[in-house]
Amino acid sequence: MRVSITDEQLRTALASLDSNQSFAETVARMESGGEPHDMVRTMAAYPPILEAMESLGHSVYPGGVLPRELQERIILQSSIANACQFCTQSHLDIARSLGMGDAPAEALQHPEQLPPAHRAALAYADAIRADSNRISDGQFDELRSHFDDAQIVELTFLIGYINMLNWFNNALQVQYRGELSA
C-alpha cells in the first residue's frame, strides 16, 4: 500500500461505519480484534472518500435493484480485465460465500451458459471498457430487452464504479490478503 494511515485516522474515519451494510464485514472483523482490509484503510486517509463509499453501497453495492449474482459477475469481469488483485480476489471470496461455486470466475469464460440478461450485461460492460462512446443501438436494444431504465442506470454506474475502484486499488497498490474468505 502506497499510503500510510495512523491508528487515530483509522478510528476517526471508521466511527460512522458500524451501521452500514457495505462495511458489515469490516466492522465485524474489527470488533473481533482484526484489521480492516487495505482498501478501507487506504480510503480512511481521506474520510470523505470513505463516506462516499458508504453512500454508494446503499444505492449500488451490495444494495441496488440488480441481482447480487449479476453484480458479482460484473465486478469480477471488470476486476480481471483491469488486473486488480484486490477486487478480483476479494470478490472471488464474496462470490463463493454467496454460493456461486468454488470457481466463480469460470462462468465468465463460458458466457453461453449464463442467463441471457447476464450475457447482455457482461457484453455491455466489455463495450463500455473498450469505448463508452461506441455502444451500438443494437447492443443497447439487447440490454433494454432484459433491463428497465433504472436497472440500466444502476448497471452503467456499477460498471464505472468498479473500474474506478480497480484503478484506485492498482495505483495505490492496495492488496487483498483473504480478509473476507469464509
Secondary structure, DSSP 8 states (H G I E B T S, - for coil): --S---HHHHHHHHTT-TT-GGGHHHHHHHHTT----HHHHHHTTSHHHHHHHHHHHHHTSSSSSS-HHHHHHHHHHHHHHTT-HHHHHHHHHHHHHTTS-S-GGGGGG-GGGS-HHHHHHHHHHHHHHHHGGG--HHHHHHHHTT--HHHHHHHHHHHHHHHHHHHHHHHTT----STT--
